[in-house]
Amino acid sequence: MEAQVISNETLVIEVERKKGSILGGIGRVFAFTFGGFGILISALLFVTIIGIFPAIGLFFMSLGLIYASLGKQAVKCPHCKKRHYVVKTAENMTCSKCRRLTVINWK
């Protein structure tokens, strides 16, 4: 992982994109599908008066499943060396510790 300086605060790093396994890809598809159906069911439950509270819980659990289905990879901040999990299609990240911008070039 080499760092190239764009400005005083911004660096460009090159990160090799790790390929996921087939089993992990199938799991992500199922998680995204169940999350989508959960959001639809929670929308239907929210219409009824009795189903409002279960709909709220189901909605947030479904959002969690959809978030878990996104492909992420660990990337270290070149400034402070803190590890962040970044979506594999992200073009940049802002470190939560040092608040500096880092541009990511995927290989």
C-alpha positions in Angstrom: 0.0 0.0 0.0 1.8 3.1 -1.3 0.6 6.6 -0.5 0.8 9.5 -2.9 0.3 13.1 -1.6 -2.4 15.2 -3.4 -2.4 18.1 -0.9 -1.2 18.6 2.7 -4.1 16.6 4.2 -5.2 14.3 1.4 -3.3 11.1 0.4 -4.0 8.6 -2.4 -3.5 4.9 -1.6 -3.6 1.9 -3.8 -5.4 -1.1 -2.3 -5.7 -4.5 -3.8 -9.4 -5.6 -3.9 -9.9 -9.0 -2.3 -12.2 -11.4 -4.0 -14.9 -12.9 -2.0 -15.8 -16.6 -1.8 -18.8 -18.1 -3.6 -20.3 -19.1 -0.3 -20.0 -15.5 0.9 -21.6 -14.2 -2.3 -24.5 -16.5 -1.9 -24.9 -15.4 1.7 -24.9 -11.7 0.7 -27.6 -12.4 -1.9 -29.8 -14.1 0.7 -29.2 -11.3 3.2 -30.1 -8.6 0.7 -33.2 -10.6 -0.4 -34.4 -11.2 3.1 -33.7 -7.6 4.0 -35.7 -6.3 1.1 -38.7 -8.6 1.9 -38.4 -7.5 5.5 -38.8 -3.9 4.5 -41.8 -4.7 2.4 -43.5 -6.6 5.2 -42.7 -3.9 7.7 -44.3 -1.3 5.4 -47.5 -3.5 5.2 -47.5 -4.0 9.0 -47.0 -0.2 9.6 -50.3 0.5 7.8 -52.2 -1.4 10.5 -52.5 0.1 14.0 -51.6 -3.2 15.8 -48.5 -3.8 13.7 -46.7 -0.5 14.1 -44.3 -1.6 16.9 -43.3 -4.9 15.2 -42.9 -3.1 11.9 -40.4 -0.7 13.5 -38.3 -3.5 14.8 -38.5 -5.5 11.6 -37.6 -2.5 9.5 -34.4 -1.9 11.5 -33.4 -5.6 11.4 -34.0 -5.6 7.7 -31.8 -2.5 7.3 -29.1 -4.3 9.2 -29.3 -7.3 6.9 -29.0 -5.1 3.8 -26.0 -3.3 5.4 -24.4 -6.7 6.2 -24.9 -7.7 2.5 -22.6 -4.9 1.2 -19.1 -6.1 0.4 -16.6 -4.5 2.7 -12.9 -4.6 3.0 -10.5 -3.5 5.8 -8.4 -0.5 4.8 -5.8 1.3 7.1 -5.7 5.0 7.3 -2.2 6.1 6.1 -2.2 9.0 8.6 -3.0 7.3 11.9 -3.0 3.6 10.9 -6.6 3.1 12.2 -8.4 0.2 10.4 -11.7 1.0 8.7 -14.1 -1.2 6.8 -14.9 0.3 3.5 -17.4 -0.7 0.8 -15.4 -2.2 -2.1 -16.8 0.4 -4.5 -15.9 3.4 -2.4 -13.6 6.0 -4.0 -12.5 7.7 -0.8 -12.8 7.5 3.0 -12.7 10.0 5.8 -10.9 8.7 8.9 -13.1 8.9 12.1 -10.0 9.3 14.3 -7.9 11.9 12.5 -10.6 13.4 10.2 -8.5 13.3 7.1 -9.6 12.4 3.6 -7.9 9.5 1.8 -8.6 8.7 -1.8 -8.6 5.0 -2.6 -7.5 3.5 -6.0 -8.6 -0.1 -6.2 -6.4 -2.6 -8.1 
